[in-house]
Amino acid sequence: MRACLLKKSLIQLRGLNCFLNPGRVVPEINRKEIREIILGNYRIIYRIKKDVLEILTVYHSARLLEKEDISKKRLC
């Protein structure tokens, strides 16, 4: 199951590099470079850095996301 989700995630994220601002801004964080896509029941939260999409976390959408759940080190 996890391998299948990871494969689908990577395929979807590869397609994102065609767009200027893919996904949506994560409401809990509200920073334009921190974005997310929804894949099934999961929120894939990533950061845009120049030509790179850096996955910060994969989070089940039934759980509340707290800003502290994504380490401050990753948000810097």
MODELLER restraints for C-alpha pairs under 7 A, 6 or more apart:
rsr = mdl.restraints
at = mdl.atoms
rsr.add(forms.Gaussian(group=physical.xy_distance, feature=features.Distance(at['CA:16:A'], at['CA:22:A']), mean=5.69, stdev=0.5))
rsr.add(forms.Gaussian(group=physical.xy_distance, feature=features.Distance(at['CA:23:A'], at['CA:35:A']), mean=5.89, stdev=0.5))
rsr.add(forms.Gaussian(group=physical.xy_distance, feature=features.Distance(at['CA:23:A'], at['CA:36:A']), mean=5.28, stdev=0.5))
rsr.add(forms.Gaussian(group=physical.xy_distance, feature=features.Distance(at['CA:23:A'], at['CA:37:A']), mean=5.08, stdev=0.5))
rsr.add(forms.Gaussian(group=physical.xy_distance, feature=features.Distance(at['CA:24:A'], at['CA:35:A']), mean=5.23, stdev=0.5))
rsr.add(forms.Gaussian(group=physical.xy_distance, feature=features.Distance(at['CA:24:A'], at['CA:36:A']), mean=5.50, stdev=0.5))
rsr.add(forms.Gaussian(group=physical.xy_distance, feature=features.Distance(at['CA:24:A'], at['CA:37:A']), mean=6.79, stdev=0.5))
rsr.add(forms.Gaussian(group=physical.xy_distance, feature=features.Distance(at['CA:25:A'], at['CA:31:A']), mean=6.59, stdev=0.5))
rsr.add(forms.Gaussian(group=physical.xy_distance, feature=features.Distance(at['CA:25:A'], at['CA:32:A']), mean=5.74, stdev=0.5))
rsr.add(forms.Gaussian(group=physical.xy_distance, feature=features.Distance(at['CA:25:A'], at['CA:34:A']), mean=6.05, stdev=0.5))
rsr.add(forms.Gaussian(group=physical.xy_distance, feature=features.Distance(at['CA:25:A'], at['CA:35:A']), mean=4.37, stdev=0.5))
rsr.add(forms.Gaussian(group=physical.xy_distance, feature=features.Distance(at['CA:25:A'], at['CA:36:A']), mean=6.40, stdev=0.5))
rsr.add(forms.Gaussian(group=physical.xy_distance, feature=features.Distance(at['CA:26:A'], at['CA:34:A']), mean=6.32, stdev=0.5))
rsr.add(forms.Gaussian(group=physical.xy_distance, feature=features.Distance(at['CA:26:A'], at['CA:35:A']), mean=5.25, stdev=0.5))
rsr.add(forms.Gaussian(group=physical.xy_distance, feature=features.Distance(at['CA:26:A'], at['CA:36:A']), mean=6.01, stdev=0.5))
rsr.add(forms.Gaussian(group=physical.xy_distance, feature=features.Distance(at['CA:28:A'], at['CA:66:A']), mean=6.93, stdev=0.5))
rsr.add(forms.Gaussian(group=physical.xy_distance, feature=features.Distance(at['CA:28:A'], at['CA:67:A']), mean=6.35, stdev=0.5))
rsr.add(forms.Gaussian(group=physical.xy_distance, feature=features.Distance(at['CA:29:A'], at['CA:67:A']), mean=6.16, stdev=0.5))
rsr.add(forms.Gaussian(group=physical.xy_distance, feature=features.Distance(at['CA:33:A'], at['CA:47:A']), mean=5.41, stdev=0.5))
rsr.add(forms.Gaussian(group=physical.xy_distance, feature=features.Distance(at['CA:33:A'], at['CA:48:A']), mean=5.24, stdev=0.5))
rsr.add(forms.Gaussian(group=physical.xy_distance, feature=features.Distance(at['CA:34:A'], at['CA:46:A']), mean=5.76, stdev=0.5))
rsr.add(forms.Gaussian(group=physical.xy_distance, feature=features.Distance(at['CA:34:A'], at['CA:47:A']), mean=4.51, stdev=0.5))
rsr.add(forms.Gaussian(group=physical.xy_distance, feature=features.Distance(at['CA:34:A'], at['CA:48:A']), mean=6.70, stdev=0.5))
rsr.add(forms.Gaussian(group=physical.xy_distance, feature=features.Distance(at['CA:35:A'], at['CA:45:A']), mean=5.75, stdev=0.5))
rsr.add(forms.Gaussian(group=physical.xy_distance, feature=features.Distance(at['CA:35:A'], at['CA:46:A']), mean=5.47, stdev=0.5))
rsr.add(forms.Gaussian(group=physical.xy_distance, feature=features.Distance(at['CA:35:A'], at['CA:47:A']), mean=6.12, stdev=0.5))
rsr.add(forms.Gaussian(group=physical.xy_distance, feature=features.Distance(at['CA:36:A'], at['CA:43:A']), mean=6.29, stdev=0.5))
rsr.add(forms.Gaussian(group=physical.xy_distance, feature=features.Distance(at['CA:36:A'], at['CA:44:A']), mean=5.32, stdev=0.5))
rsr.add(forms.Gaussian(group=physical.xy_distance, feature=features.Distance(at['CA:36:A'], at['CA:45:A']), mean=4.32, stdev=0.5))
rsr.add(forms.Gaussian(group=physical.xy_distance, feature=features.Distance(at['CA:36:A'], at['CA:46:A']), mean=5.99, stdev=0.5))
rsr.add(forms.Gaussian(group=physical.xy_distance, feature=features.Distance(at['CA:37:A'], at['CA:43:A']), mean=5.86, stdev=0.5))
rsr.add(forms.Gaussian(group=physical.xy_distance, feature=features.Distance(at['CA:37:A'], at['CA:44:A']), mean=5.37, stdev=0.5))
rsr.add(forms.Gaussian(group=physical.xy_distance, feature=features.Distance(at['CA:37:A'], at['CA:45:A']), mean=6.79, stdev=0.5))
rsr.add(forms.Gaussian(group=physical.xy_distance, feature=features.Distance(at['CA:38:A'], at['CA:44:A']), mean=6.25, stdev=0.5))
rsr.add(forms.Gaussian(group=physical.xy_distance, feature=features.Distance(at['CA:41:A'], at['CA:60:A']), mean=5.88, stdev=0.5))
rsr.add(forms.Gaussian(group=physical.xy_distance, feature=features.Distance(at['CA:41:A'], at['CA:61:A']), mean=5.48, stdev=0.5))
rsr.add(forms.Gaussian(group=physical.xy_distance, feature=features.Distance(at['CA:42:A'], at['CA:58:A']), mean=6.47, stdev=0.5))
rsr.add(forms.Gaussian(group=physical.xy_distance, feature=features.Distance(at['CA:42:A'], at['CA:59:A']), mean=5.47, stdev=0.5))
rsr.add(forms.Gaussian(group=physical.xy_distance, feature=features.Distance(at['CA:42:A'], at['CA:60:A']), mean=4.49, stdev=0.5))
rsr.add(forms.Gaussian(group=physical.xy_distance, feature=features.Distance(at['CA:42:A'], at['CA:61:A']), mean=5.22, stdev=0.5))
rsr.add(forms.Gaussian(group=physical.xy_distance, feature=features.Distance(at['CA:43:A'], at['CA:58:A']), mean=5.71, stdev=0.5))
rsr.add(forms.Gaussian(group=physical.xy_distance, feature=features.Distance(at['CA:43:A'], at['CA:59:A']), mean=5.09, stdev=0.5))
rsr.add(forms.Gaussian(group=physical.xy_distance, feature=features.Distance(at['CA:43:A'], at['CA:60:A']), mean=6.20, stdev=0.5))
rsr.add(forms.Gaussian(group=physical.xy_distance, feature=features.Distance(at['CA:43:A'], at['CA:61:A']), mean=5.93, stdev=0.5))
rsr.add(forms.Gaussian(group=physical.xy_distance, feature=features.Distance(at['CA:44:A'], at['CA:57:A']), mean=6.15, stdev=0.5))
rsr.add(forms.Gaussian(group=physical.xy_distance, feature=features.Distance(at['CA:44:A'], at['CA:58:A']), mean=4.57, stdev=0.5))
rsr.add(forms.Gaussian(group=physical.xy_distance, feature=features.Distance(at['CA:44:A'], at['CA:59:A']), mean=6.45, stdev=0.5))
rsr.add(forms.Gaussian(group=physical.xy_distance, feature=features.Distance(at['CA:45:A'], at['CA:55:A']), mean=6.05, stdev=0.5))
rsr.add(forms.Gaussian(group=physical.xy_distance, feature=features.Distance(at['CA:45:A'], at['CA:56:A']), mean=5.59, stdev=0.5))
rsr.add(forms.Gaussian(group=physical.xy_distance, feature=features.Distance(at['CA:45:A'], at['CA:57:A']), mean=5.36, stdev=0.5))
rsr.add(forms.Gaussian(group=physical.xy_distance, feature=features.Distance(at['CA:45:A'], at['CA:58:A']), mean=6.18, stdev=0.5))
rsr.add(forms.Gaussian(group=physical.xy_distance, feature=features.Distance(at['CA:46:A'], at['CA:53:A']), mean=6.33, stdev=0.5))
rsr.add(forms.Gaussian(group=physical.xy_distance, feature=features.Distance(at['CA:46:A'], at['CA:54:A']), mean=5.30, stdev=0.5))
rsr.add(forms.Gaussian(group=physical.xy_distance, feature=features.Distance(at['CA:46:A'], at['CA:55:A']), mean=4.15, stdev=0.5))
rsr.add(forms.Gaussian(group=physical.xy_distance, feature=features.Distance(at['CA:46:A'], at['CA:56:A']), mean=4.94, stdev=0.5))
rsr.add(forms.Gaussian(group=physical.xy_distance, feature=features.Distance(at['CA:46:A'], at['CA:57:A']), mean=6.96, stdev=0.5))
rsr.add(forms.Gaussian(group=physical.xy_distance, feature=features.Distance(at['CA:47:A'], at['CA:53:A']), mean=5.72, stdev=0.5))
rsr.add(forms.Gaussian(group=physical.xy_distance, feature=features.Distance(at['CA:47:A'], at['CA:54:A']), mean=5.11, stdev=0.5))
rsr.add(forms.Gaussian(group=physical.xy_distance, feature=features.Distance(at['CA:47:A'], at['CA:55:A']), mean=6.47, stdev=0.5))
rsr.add(forms.Gaussian(group=physical.xy_distance, feature=features.Distance(at['CA:47:A'], at['CA:56:A']), mean=6.86, stdev=0.5))
rsr.add(forms.Gaussian(group=physical.xy_distance, feature=features.Distance(at['CA:48:A'], at['CA:54:A']), mean=6.45, stdev=0.5))
